[in-house]
Amino acid sequence: MSIYRRDNGKFKVSINYKKLDGKYGRVTKDFKTKREAIAYEPILRSKALGVAPNDIQFETLAKDFLDESKRIRRYSTYIHYSKIVRLHLLPFFKNIKIGQINKADIARWKKELQNEVSPKTGNRYSFLYLCHCFKVLKLIFGYGNKNYEISNSSINQEGGFKKDPNAVTPQRVLHYWTPKQFNLFLNTFKSEISRLETQAPSQAVTLKNTMVFFSICFYAGTRRGETNGLKVEDFHDGDYPYLSVKRSICEKVGLGHFLETNPKNTGSIRDIPIPSKLAKIIREHINTQLSKEYGYRPSFYLCGGPYPIPSSTADKIKIKIERKAGLPHIKVHDLRHSYVSMLIDANVPIAVIAKLAGHSSPEITFKIYGHLMPQTQSAAIKKLERIIGK
């Protein structure tokens, strides 16, 4: 599709398309504004194909939806949506015309998906994952209603997955390490680095970069992608050192490529004051490791030099070190939970925790970590005791 402004001030949309019979054609239309031109492009394409909106096959609509998702959403979200469409939606709805999908079809799809077993885990899909699948299906219908003028409300009539009223939902458990445990983790890291510096220098370099990566996750509470996206220029040294989170790294699974994206939300773009211990680790890493191995450049990634650290590499090293240290296994994201739990223990206000953690609102912070805040309840009881006493 091409859009250009004509001499009369209007915007002309020109679409080259492939007809259902395999031949090629072109269709054009004028609009007053560029926004109108972009919004009408899918409808124009469907008319060019000679297909009524409700006769468009689900596969065609899903492909257009994913193309738009790739343009307007974070790459990791696009990958997530693509996986759900490929594995769970196309096998059922692929060749069905979007206007012919009814409430009963969606109900049958839900029932099949609920009984389906994950080839990865051997178990049925979780309720949360089922809700994600329904969300993507609903987004595709919404995309069709908005952009193709498709009139099909079956998705809203049927509704999403319902929890089993007799099922007991266990309370969410967050795993984390204490500062003492993480110190043991770091000391084991350093011992392993010292051992490899003479035997396998290249492996020692990888370990040094990874140690800094985990230190930032624990002492600054950054997400994996945010930590990988930090560059040397994002470390601000001085009396009050801090890290500037401006980007995130998304790995193109299976391709070995890294893509810089925006952080998860607008609140995730932030400056994080860091403790002196972390500032010292980063300072020494920049002055010795990065300068020695790669040559100092502000545009280098803080934890990896020219390239970010692959997730598979970080995970393997972490498992190896925590086993040597005799520590319980936790995920990389659990280091972020450890950071928040330390702030909670320090009685930091929840609004401040939300800002440091890069949550979109304090409500999100409380929803995830509220059960870790016993001091909130104990403080309330103490106030009640004082009132009763009086």
N, C-alpha and C positions, 0 to 999 in steps of 0.2 A: 504494500500500500504506500502511496505517496500523497502528501498533502502540500499544496502550495497556494500562495495568495495571488489572486488575480488582480488585474488593473482596476476593477470596479470595487475592490476591497473585500470581496467574498473569498472564502476558502474552498478550493476545489479538491475533492477526493477522487483519486484515480486508483482503481484496483485491477490488477491482472490476476486472473483466476483460471483454474482448470475445471472444465465442465465435467459432469458425470460421465459423458461419453468419451472423455479423454482429450477433447479439443480445448484450445485455449481461447479466452476472450478478455474483454476489458469493459468496465462500467465506470461511469463518473457521475458526480453530483456536487452541487454547490451548496455551501452553508454560510450563514452570517458570521459565525465565530469558529475558531479552531477547535474549541472544546466540543461543540456540537458535531463537528466533522469527525473527531476521534471517536465520540460516543456512538455515532451512527454506523461506523465502519463494519461491525459484525452483521448488522441488519442488511447492509448493502451487499455484503458478500453472500448472505443466504439468498437474497433475491437474484443475485447474479447467477447462482447455481441453479436457479429455477426451482428451489425447494421452499415450501412453506415453512415458517418457523417451527411449528409443531411436528413437522415431518423430518427434522434434522435428527440424525442418529446420535445416540448418547455418546459414542466414541468421538464424534466430531466436536460436540459441545465440550466434552471433557478436555480434549486437546487444546481448544481455544482458551478454556479456563486456565489450564496449566501455563500456556504461553503468557497470559496476562499475569499470573502469579509470579512467574519468573521475572517479569518486568517491575512489578510493584511491591513484591514481598522479599523478605530476607531469603538468601539462597538456601539456607538450612530448612526454612519453612517450605520452600518450593520442592526440595528433595523429599521431605516428609509427605507432602501432598501427592507427589508423583508416585511414591511407593504405595500409598493407599489406593490410588486410582488403578495402578497396574495389578496389584495383588487381590484387591477385594471388590472393586467396582466393575471394571471391564469384563471379568469372567462372567458376570451375571447380566449386566445391562448393555454390553458392547453394541450389538446390532439392533437394539430396540429403538424405535422412534421416540423422542423425548415426550411427545404429546400422548403416547400410548402407555407410558408408565403410570400405573394406577396404584392405589393404596394397597391392594392385595399383593402386587409385585414387590413393593417395598417391605411389606410384612414378611413375605417369603425370604427375601434377601436377608433380613434381620435374623430370622430363625436359622438360616443356613450358617450365617457368620457366627452366631452364638454357639453352634455345635462344632464349628471348625476347630481343628487342632493346629497350633503353630508348629511348623516344621523345625523351628529353631529350639523351642523349649519342650515340645511334646505335650504341652498343656493347652487348655482353651484360653482364648484371649481374655484379658482383664476387662472389667467393665469400663475402665477409663479409656482403653484402646478402642473398644467398641464405640464409645461416644466420639472419639476422634474420627473414626470412619464415617459415622453418621454426619458429623459436622462437615466433612469434605463433600459428601453427597448433597447436603443442603446448600452448601456454597455453590456447587455446580448448578443446581436448580435456580438459585438466586441470581447467578450470573446470566443464565438463560432468560429469566424473566425480565431482567434489567436491560440486557444488551440485544437480545433477539426478539423481545416482545412475545415470549412464549407464555402461554396461559396454562399452567399446570400447578395446582395447589396440593397434589397428592402427598408431597413430602411433609407439608404442615398438617394435613389431616391425619396421617399415620402417626407422626411424632417420633421421638427418639427411643433409645433403649431404656427400659425400666429396670430398676434394681429389684432383685428378689426380696420381698418384704421379710422373708424368714432368714435371709442370709445375714450373718453377723459381720460387719465391716470392722476389721482390726484397726486400732489407732495407728496413725502413721508414725513410724519409728525413724528418727534421724540418727545416723551414726556419726560420730565425731571423735577426734583425738584431743586429749588435754595438752597444754603446753609442755608438760613433762614428757608425754609420749612423743610429741613432735621433736623435742630436743634429742631424744634417743634415736629417732629417725634420722635427724641431721648428722649426729655423731657417727652412726653406722654408715651413712653416705660418705662422709669424709674419710673414714677408714678404708672404704672400698676404693675411693679415688686415689688415695695414697698408694694402695697396693697395685693399682693398674697404671700409674704414671710411668713406671719403668717397664712393666711387662707389655702393656697395650695402650700407648699414649692416646690413640684416636678414641678408644672406648672411654678413657678418663675424661677427654674433652666433652663427650656426649653426657657423661654423668654430671660434670660440672654445670653444664647448661640446664640439665633436668633438675638438679638440686635447686637452682635459682627459681626455676619454674614453680616447683612445689612450695618453696618458701614464700613466694608472692601469693599463691593461692591461699596459704594458711594465714599469713600475717596481714594481708590486704583484702582477703575475701573476694577476690575477683573470680569470675567464671573462667572455665578452661579457654574458651575462644578469646575472651578479653585479655587473659594473661599472655596467650600466644601472640596477640596483636600489639602488645606494648613494644615500643621502640626505645632506643637509648635516649632520644630527645624527649621522651615522655617521663623520664626520671628527673625530678627537680630537686637538686641537692641544696643544702643550706641548714640554717638553724631549725627550720620546720620542713623536713623533706616530705615530698608527696609524689604520687603517680597520677598522670592524666590519662584516663580511659577515653579513647576517642574512636576506637575501631574494634572489630572482632574478626577472628580468623575462622573461616569455614573450610573444611577439607572436602574436596571433591572425591567422594568415596570411590575407590577402585582406579582412580586416575593418578593418584599421588600428587595432585595439584592443590595449591592453597589459594583461597579467594578472600580478599579483604572486604568485609561488609560493615555496616553500621552496627553498633551494639544492640542488645535485645529491645530496648525501648529508649525514649528520650531521657528518662531518669537514669539510665545506665551510663550516659555521657557525664562523667564526674571527675573531680579531683579527690583522691583518697590520701589523707595524711597517713604516714606509715611510721611504725615504731623505729627507734634508732637501730635495733638489731637487724631489721630488714634493710634499712638504708646502708648499713655497713656491709651486708652480704652483697647488695647490688653494686655498691661503690667498688669493692674489691674485685668483683666480677668484671666490671667495665675496665678497670685499670690494668688488670692482669690478663684475664682470659680473652676478652674481645680484642683488646689491643694486641696481645701477643699472637693469637691464632689467626685473626682475620684482618687486623688493621682497624683502628678506631674509625667508625662512621656513625653520625647521629641517626642515620636512617636504618641502621641495623636493628634487627629484632633483639630485644633485651635478653631473651632466654635462648636464642639460637644463632645469633649472628646473621648471616645472609638469608637464612630461611627459618620459618617457625619449626617447632618440634612436632613431629608426627604423633598423633594420639597413641598409635600402637606402640611406638618406642617408649613414650612416657609411661604407659600402663605396664609394660613388661618390666621396666626398671623399678617402678614403684613396688610391684609385687615381690620382686627379688629382694629389695632392700628391707621391706617390712617383714619378710620371712626371716632374714638374717637377724633383724632386731627383735624378733619374737612379738611383733605387734599384731593386733587384730586387723583383718583386712577391711579397708573402707575404700569407697570410690574416690576419684579425684574431686568430684563435686562435693563430697563430704568434708573436704578441707575448708570449703566455703561455709558449711554448716558449723565447723569448729570455730571459725572466725566470729560468726554471729553469736554463738553460745558464749564466747569470751566477753563480748560486748554486753550480753544479757547479765552475765555474772558480775560485770562492773557497774550494773544499774544504769546503763546508758539509756536515755529516753528512746522510745520506739521510733519516733519521727527521725531522730538522728541515725539510728540503725538503718532505717529504710533508705536514707540518703547515701550512707556509706556503702550499703550493699547494692545500690543501684536498682531498687525496686520502684515500680511505677507509683506506688502509694504505700503509706504505713499499714493500710488494711491487708495488703498482700503479706507484709512482714509478719503481722500478728496471726494471719491465717496459717502460715507455715511454722512459725516458731512460738506461737502463743503458749503451747503446753510446756515450753522450757522456761516460763516466767513465773516460777512459784512465788518469787518475792512480791509479785503484784497481788496475789491472793493473801499472802501473809500480812502485807502492809494494810490491806483492807480490814482484816480481822483485828489487827492491833488498834486501828482507828475505832472500830466498833467496840472493842474492849474499853477504850478510854471514854467513849460516849456512855456506855452502860455503867461504867464505874461512877461517873458523875451523877 
